[in-house]
Amino acid sequence: MRFILFLLVVGALTLSAGAAYFFFGKSVQDPLVAELFKFKKQVEAVLPDAEAGGVKAQFALAELLRTANPAFRDDAKAATWYRKAAEQGHIEAQFKLGTLHAAGAGVSQNFHRASEWFQLAAGLGKHAGAQYALGTLYFHGRGVPHSYGQAVNWFRRAAAQKHPGAQYILGLIHKKGWGVDEDPVEAFKWLTLALDDVAAVKAEDPKFDPVGEREELLLILNRSQRERADRLIKEWRRK
């Protein structure tokens, strides 16, 4: 019922926007109006299947609501549909619902609840993003007990799937000795691998600096260590 009311509101906005442009003589090709019409059409296309329990449609509807123009985005309703899909085992929905709980977007911020959804996607679904997110929660002790051991475990799983953020963090962990013995060779390996997608690393946190961290290691590695690191990198990339 609430979602039907939402569609009525969107419909009313569409009509009023169209009427305003008609009476004021402005072009009906205004980007926002066109985007609103497109959004309404997309929602109406998947809503029946979503309400009937179709997991793919539920996820698609959540994505539409979550990524829509801010003028008609609805994180709370997105969370509702993500949850419906997540409860049916949809891995990406489980991950996305975890991110909403971690950010407090559309739902109350709850790191413990986020960890539960990440755990499902990371463990059963082997979702690299969820593995990285779960590692981050353990690293900072948010919603779960602080544990470098658990953090390293999940970061390694994500890094094995070529998650750049996880590779970068593993590089830092071995460089700084956070919960592990300091190992500049292992640190250099992971930081070098993270350089394959610097943009993705920066997307996790603009302050992440794989280039600078790697350059610092270049100043302290001797020839033997550098050669060993290069071998490890080549072996990893051949997998």
Secondary structure, DSSP 8 states (H G I E B T S, - for coil): -HHHHHHHHHHHHHHHHHHHHHHHT--TT-HHHHHHHHHHHHHHHHHHHHHTT-HHHHHHHHHHHHHS-TTT--HHHHHHHHHHHHTTT-HHHHHHHHHHHHHTSSS---HHHHHHHHHIIIIIS--HHHHHHHHHHHHHTSSS---HHHHHHHHHHHHHTT-HHHHHHHHHHHHHTSSS---HHHHHHHHHHHGGGHHHHHHH-TT--HHHHHHHHHTT--HHHHHHHHHHHHHHHH-
